[in-house]
Amino acid sequence: MDIETDNPEAEVALTRPQRRLLRRIYNGRTVPIVVNDQPFLTFREASRHLLMLAPEERDAAYEAMRKQAK
């Protein structure tokens, strides 16, 4: 089941700059980023997880990913 078909509003939940940064962070990554005790190695895994979260939790998880990528 595709996450985008379940919740069409979730498609716009991540802003374009957020999607671009996540794509850069996860491009060619060999070491996963761990957020909420879950490892993420690809953009698709990370964005799917973020879209399932409530807006406040999504922002916190996004920031955690951003900080770990530095």
C-alpha positions in Angstrom: 0.0 0.0 0.0 1.4 3.4 -1.0 1.5 6.1 1.7 0.7 8.9 -0.7 -2.6 7.3 -1.7 -3.7 6.9 1.9 -3.3 10.5 2.8 -3.1 13.0 -0.1 -2.5 15.9 2.3 0.7 14.3 3.5 2.2 14.8 0.1 2.6 18.5 0.8 3.7 17.9 4.4 7.4 18.2 3.6 8.4 21.5 2.0 10.5 21.6 -1.1 13.7 22.7 0.8 13.1 19.9 3.3 12.8 17.3 0.5 15.9 18.7 -1.2 18.0 18.6 2.0 16.8 15.0 2.7 17.8 13.9 -0.8 21.2 15.4 -0.3 21.6 13.8 3.2 20.6 10.3 2.0 22.3 10.4 -1.4 24.9 7.6 -1.4 24.7 7.2 2.4 26.3 4.0 3.8 25.8 4.7 7.5 22.2 5.0 8.6 20.8 7.9 10.5 18.9 6.8 13.6 15.8 8.7 14.6 13.1 7.4 17.1 15.2 4.2 17.4 14.7 3.5 13.7 17.6 3.5 11.2 17.2 5.3 7.8 19.5 4.7 4.9 17.5 6.1 2.0 15.4 9.2 1.3 12.3 7.1 0.6 12.5 5.4 4.0 13.1 8.7 5.8 10.4 10.6 4.0 7.9 7.8 4.5 8.6 7.9 8.2 8.3 11.7 8.4 5.0 11.7 6.6 3.5 9.3 9.1 4.3 11.6 12.0 2.2 14.4 13.5 3.5 17.9 12.4 5.3 18.6 15.7 7.0 15.1 15.8 7.8 15.5 12.1 9.7 18.7 12.7 11.6 17.2 15.6 12.5 14.1 13.6 13.6 16.2 10.6 15.8 18.3 12.8 17.4 15.2 14.3 18.2 13.9 10.8 19.6 17.2 9.8 21.9 17.4 12.9 23.1 13.8 12.5 24.0 14.4 8.8 26.6 17.1 9.8 
